[in-house]
Amino acid sequence: FRRAHTLTVLFILTCALGYVTLLEETPQDTAYNTKRGIIASILVFLCFGVTQAKDGPFSRPHPAYWRFWLCVSVVYELFLIFILFQTVQDGRQFMKYIDPHLGVPLPERDYGGNCLIYDPGNESDPFHNIWDKLDGFVPAHFFGWYLKTLMIRDWWMCMIISVMFEFLEYSLEHQLPNFSECWWDHWIMDVILCNGLGIYCGMKTLSWLSLKTYKWQGLWNIPTYKGKMKRIVFQFTPYSWVKFEWKPASSLRRWLAVCGIIFVFLLAELNTFYLKFVLWMPPEHYLVLLRLVFFVNVGGVAMREIYDFMDDPKFHKKLGQQAWLVAAITATEFLIVVKYDPYTLTLSLPFYITQCWILGIILVLTWTAWRFFIRDITLRYKEIRRQKQEHRHEKDKCLSNGDGHSALLEEPNGNKPRERK
């Protein structure tokens, strides 16, 4: 039935597209016809994938919604591969086919400069530095971290990613000018206010979802209109709830997996800034916003697939398809940045930044070796020593209690034990 339904939808869509092309006279503009043909091909592929792709772990609001984003992942990955195989100039000029205003080098905004919270030199508005930083990216930071918390479902992982990204901005501000921010912009506005408040609201939402009763009833079985409306709204909530318990210190496998998740998150965050830098896209362009919306939808599915694979590897023997696609997309974006502007990426880090990163890596490796190797060996040695001491103590106790107590001795002619009175 599902295959027949797919063929019916594809047949209707193909007939509709053919009917439209037959009614109108084909324009002589090659670029316009090429763009229209690519869009029609993508629509046919999305229609096929929405009905035939494999279901993911989420079923609300509908499995077709998540199949749609899986197919969008494939289309976006193919687009990135196409951009990767172009020359730098052709790749940047190709963006003009998406938006004619692109393909022009744009100056990066510097968020550093005067870092005085109260500027006495400006009598009309002494707090102008604060008002200049309160742009549209402030609510974007808040909603971004609210949604990331819903994806990760762990407070300490979110805080580590938030703080680590600020350290990355400190480390890479010599490469991208907009990484240069004031100290209070880094730690007060970003980490505490925007990111911290978003993580807090996200954790409160997760707490409410974990306490909610997931008992579903058919829409037409609900007698009242109020109940029907409530049921329609709750259709956009999870079908059931799974609490993420990452437990990174429980085993070396989980520790390496959590470190890999944090690394991919940070790389995807950096790709956002570097891609718009090398492809000449302004920060407020709608393509940047669409990419973030895309990662919100596919990232939630990928995180659930990763957690299922880590938590129950016997049932989930393979990593999910969306998780592999997200990893491939992140790697392809990084390859585009490397190819389009290798000079910026090869700018050497300042010496004190290099020292800090080397120290941090040494501390992480030292803790890993102690926690999963040295500590286990030490605990195993202490346990063996304790067992030997207990065995020796029981043996001495048996020898000292020979009067009136029974002991098992072996007869000289066999292994049959007898009691000594």
N, C-alpha and C positions, 0 to 999 in steps of 0.2 A: 504493500500500500504506500509506503514511504517513497519507494523508487518511482512508482507510477505518479505519485503526487509531484515529485521533483520534475519528471519529464513533462508533466502537464504545465507546470509553472514556467519551465524553460521554453516550452513551445509557445506559450502565450507571450512571453517576454520577447522572444525572437520575432514572432509575427508582428508585435507592436512596433519593434524597432525597424523592421523591414517596411512596415506600412508607412511609418514616418518618413523614411528615406525615399520611398516611391512617390509620396504626395508632393514633396518639395523638390525643387530643382537643385541638383548637387552644386554647391558653390565651387568656384574655381580656386579658392584659397587653400593651398596645400597644408599650411600650418593649422588652419581651422578644421579641416577634414581629419587631419591626423589626431588632433586633440579630441575631436568628437568620437573617432573610432576607438581610441584608447579608453575613454570614459565608458563607452558602450561595452567593451570587452570586460572591463572591471566589474560592471554591473551584472553581467551574465555570470562571471566567476563567483561573485558574492551571492547571487541567487542560488547557484549550485551548492556552494559551501554551507550556506545557512541551513539547507535541508539535508545535506549528506555528510557533513563533517562529523567527527566523533564528539560526543558530549563531554563536557568538562565536569569538574566537581560541583559547580553551582547550577542550581535549577530555578532560581528566582532572579528577576521577574519571569523569565522564560528561558529554557535552554537555547532557543534560537538566538537570543540576544548575545549570549557568550560565544556561540558558533560564528556569529557575525564578526565579533572582534578577533576571533582566531583567523578568519579569512582576511580581515584588514591587516593583521600582522604579516601574513604571507605577502600581500600586495605592498606593504611598506618595506619589507625586506627586499623584495625584487626592485623597488624603486631605489633603495640604497645601493644595491649591487650595480644598477645602471649608472648612478652618479659616481660610484667608485671607479668605473672603467672609463670615465671621460677625462679629458685634460682639465686642468684647473680653470682655464678660461672658459671652455665650453660648459663645464659643470655649473659655473656661476651664471653664465648667460642663459643656460637652460631654465633657470628659475624664473626667467622672464615669461616663459610660457605659462607658468602658474599665476604669476602676478607681474604685470608690466613694470611695476615700481621697483622690483628687485633687480639684482645684477649691478647695483651701484654701490661702491664702497661707502660705508657709513662710519662716522666717528663714534667711538665708544665713550659713554658718559663716565666721568670720574667721580666716584662717590667719596673720595678722600678730600684732600685740600684742607680747608679750615675746619678743625675738629672741636672748636669751642662750643660747649653747650649754651653758654651765655656769652654773647659777643657784645661787649660794651662799646665797641667802635661803631656799631650800627644802632643809632638812637631810635630810629623808627620801628625796628623789629629786632631786638637783641636775640630772640630765639629763632632766627631765620634758618639756622643750620638744621634744626629739628624739623621745621616745616618743609624744608627742601627734601628731606629724606622720606617724608610721609607721602609717597606716591602710590600708584596702583599695585606695586609689588608687595606692599605691606599686607593687604588682605590675601594676596596670592600666596604669600608665605604661610599665613595662618591656615587657609583652606588646604594648601598642599600638605602640610604636616598633619592636619586632621585626617585627611584621607590616607596618608602613609601609615598613621597609627592604626587605622582600621585594617590595613593590609598586613602589617607586621604583628600587631596584637601583643606587643611586649614593650614595657616602658623603658627598660634599660637599653634595649637595642636601638630604640628611636633616639634616646638621648645621646648615645655614642655616635650614631650617624650624624646627628645635628652638630655636635661639638667637633667631630672629625672634619666635617665640611668647612667649618670656620677656620680650622688649622690649615686645610688645603687652600683656602682663599689667602691666608697669610703667606703660604709658601709659594703660590703661583701669581701673586700680584705683579711680579716683574714681567710676566708673559701677557696677561690680560689686564688692561687698565681698570675695568669695572670691578675687579677683585679688590682694588684698593679702597678700603672703607675706614671710617673712624673706629676707634676701639669701642665706643659706646654703641655704634651701629652694629658691630659684630656681636657683642655679648649682651647688651641690654635690649636693643630692638629686635635682633634676630633670635638669639638663643633663648632669652628669658620671655620676652613678650610674644613675638610671633610664633616661633617654634614651640616654646614651652606651653603657651596657652593652647595652641593647636593640639599638642600631645595630651594635655590635661583633658580637654573636651573629648578627644578621641577615646581616652581610657574610660571616661564616664559613659560614653556611648557603648563601649564594649561591655562595661559592667551591667548596663541596662539590658543589652542583648543576651548576656549570659543568664540573667535572672528571668527573662521573659519565658512564658509557657508556650511551647510550640505545638499546639493542637489545632489542626486545620479542619475547616468545615467548608463544604461546597457552597458557592455563592448563592445558588438557587435554593439551598436548604435553610438559608437564614431568613427568618420571617420579616424582620423590620428593615426599613430603608437605611436607618442609622447603622445597623449591623452590616448591611451590604457595603456601604461606603467605607466603613472601618476595615472590612475584609479586602476591599480593593486597595486601600492604602497599605495594608500589611502585606500585600502581594510583592511589594518592593523591599521587604525585609527578608532575611535568610529563612530557608525552609527548616533548617535545624542549626544548632550552634555547636561549634568545635572550638574549645579553648586551646590556644597555642601555648605549649610549654616547651620552649626550645631546649632548656637544660644544657647549656654549652659546656659546662664543666663535668658532665656525667661520663663522657667518653671522648677519645681523640677524634673519632669520626664526626661526632656532633660539633665539636669545637672547630674543626676545619670547615665544616659545612656553614656554620654561623659566620666565620671569618670570610668565607667566600660570598655569602649573601651581603654582608656589609661592604665588601670590596665592589661587587657589581652595582649596589645602590649608589655608592660614591662615584663610580665611573659613569653611570647614567646621568647623575647630577652634573658632572663636569662636561659631559657631552652636550648638555643643553647650552652651555655658555660657549664652548669651542665651536659647535656647529654653526651657530648664528654668527660667530666671528669669521669663520673661513668661507661661509656661503653668503655673507653680506646680508644678513637678515636683521632688521631692527628688533630690539627686545620686545616691543609691544605688537609685533606682527601676529596676525591670526594663525599662521603656521606654527609658531612657537607655542601658542595656546593649544592648538589641536594636538600637537605632539604630547603635551602634558596630559590632556584628556585621554589620549590613547594609552599612555603608560599607566594611568590610574586604573583603567578597565582591565588591561592585560596583566598588570602587575599583581592585582589582587588574586587572579586565577593562578598565576605562576607561584605566588607565595603559598597558596593552599596546596598546590601540587608538590612543591618542595617539602612542605611539612608532612604531608601524607607519606611521601617516599621515605623521609627520615624516621617518622614515628612508627610506621608499620611496613617495613620493607618486605615482609612475607606476603602481604596482600597486594601492596603496590610495588611490584617487582621492577618497574621501569619509571623513570622520571617522566612527568607529563609533557605533552606536546607543546603547551603554551610556555612552559618554563624553558624548554630548549629554544623556542623562537625568540623569547625575550633575551636570552643569553646571546643568540646569534645577532639580533638587532643591535644590542649594545656593543658587541665586538665590531660589527660592520661600521657603525657610527664612528668608533674610535679609529678604524682604519682610514676612513674618509678624512678625518682631522689630520692624521699623520701624513697622508698623501698631499693634501691641499696646502698645508702650511707646516712643513717639517722644521723650518727655521725657528718658528715660535716655540715649538715643543722642545727643541734642542738648546734653548737658552739655559745656560747652567744656573743651578740654584745658588743663592748666596751661601757663603761658607757656614754661617751660624744656622741656617735652615737645614743644611745637609747634616750638620752635627746633631741637631734635634731629632731628625728622622732616623739617623743611625742609632741614636740612643733609644728611641722608642721601639725600633725593630728588635734591638738586642734585649730590651726588657720583655717584650712579648715572647720572643723565642726562649728566653730564660724561664719565664713562667710556664710556658708550654712543656719544656723539658722537665721542670720540677714537678708539675702537676700530674703528668701522664707517664713519666718514666721514673724519676728519682723517688718521688713520693710513694709510688706503688711498690717499688723495690724495698724501700724502707719499711713500709707497713707490712709487707710480706715477711721480711726478716724478723720484725718484732712479733708477728703472729706465730711464726715457727719457734722463736725463742720462748714465747709464753707457753706454747703447747708442750715443749720439752720440759720446762720448769714444772708444769702441772703434772706431767707424767712422772717425773722424778719425785715430786712430793707425794703422789699416790703410792708409789713403790715403797718409799720410806715409811709411809703410814701403815702399809700392809705388813712390813717386816716388824715394826714396833708393836703391833697389835696381835701378836701370835698367841697369847694366853687367852683362851676362851673364845676365840673367834675362828671361824672356819676358813680354810684356805684350800685351794685346789693344787694338788701335787700330782705328778705323773708317776705311774708305776714303772718299775725298771723294765718289764717285759712288754710294754705296749704304750699306746697313746691314750688309753682309757683313764680318765681322772678318777680319783677317790678322795674321800674326805679324811682329814687327819683330826682325830679327837684330841 
